[in-house]
Amino acid sequence: VQTCALPISHGHDRGDAILIDVAWAILAAVDSTAVVARLGGDEFAVAAYVVDGQHYSADALRTHVVEQTGVQVSVGWAATEPGTADSSDALSTAVAAADIDLYAAKSARGKIAD
């Protein structure tokens, strides 16, 4: 998840408050077992196991964050099947794929990449 450009004119304190609001909105949108991390700047990552019919949607996450915070965000999405590769390789591959998807979404201006 990446926020659209935060207005510097409002100062660092306001930017920090926006990032905190976005983080809380992401946490509220995912299962309690998911891990939400700020990667740096305005980028966040979510790692979650999807089991027993759970469904995560990039569009639903984006919509939830926008509705809760009023902040436009772009969402990249990738999934990997457990046990298909060494776990560190699978995670690295999923993060790289999500990053590509994120930048495609950013190019579409806050929409979900196809």
N, C-alpha and C positions, 0 to 999 in steps of 0.2 A: 504494500500500500504506500503510495507516495502522495503527499499533499501537493496541490497546485502551489505555485509561487506564493510564499507568505509575504505580505507587504512589510518591507523593512521600515517604512515610514512610521509604523506603529511602535517600533522599538523591540528590543530583544525580549523584554518581559512579556509583552503581548504575544510574540511569536512562541515563547515557551509555553504560555497558557494555552494557546491553540494546539500545540503538539500534545500537551497533557490531555486536553479534551478529546483529541483524535484517538489517543491511546486508550482512554476509558471507553470510548465508543466501540473500538475494535474488540476490546476485552468483553464487552457486553454482547457482542454479536457472535462469539464463538463459544464452543463447549469449554467447560471448566478445566478439562484436561489439556487443552491447547496451550501452546507456548507462544506468547506474543513478545517480540523483541524489537527495540529500536535499533536499526542497523547503523544509523548515523544521519545527521542532517534531518531531513523530513521523510526518511524511508523506514518502514516497519516491515517485519516479516511475521508470518503466522505459520507455525508447524503444528499439524494436528493429525491424529490417526482418525481415519474414517472407517467405522465398523458398523455392522448391523443396520444397514440402511440409512445411516446418517448422510446428510448431504450438505456440502458447503457450496455456496455460489458466489462467484466474484461480484456478480451484479447485486446480489442481496447484501453483501458486505459493503459495497460502495454506497448503495442506497441508504443503508442503516447509518453509516458514518455521516453522510450528507444531511440526513434528517435530524440526527442528534446534535450535530455541530454547526451546520451551515457551511462547512468547509468542503470545497470540491476536491475530490481525490481521484487518483487513477489506481487501478488494481490490476496486478499481474497474477496469473494463476498457473500452477503446475501441480501435477500429482505423480506419485510413484507408488508402485505396488510393493508392499513389504516382502522382503525375502527374494526380490528379483535380482539384486546385486548386493555387493558389500554395502553396508548401511551408509558409510561415509561417501562412497561413490554415488549412491542413489540420492543422497541429500544434496550433494554438490550439483548433480545433474538437474535435480528439481529446482534448486535455487537459480541456476543459470537459465533454465527454461522460463521460470517465473519472471526473471529480470527482463528477458527478451519480450515476454508478453506485456510486462509493465510499460516498457518503452513504446510498444505498439499502441497500448491504451493511451499513453500520454500524447502520442501523435494524433490520436483521435479526440484529443481534448477532454480527458476525464471520462471517457466512455470505456466500455469493456472491449478488449480486442477480440476479434473473431478467431 
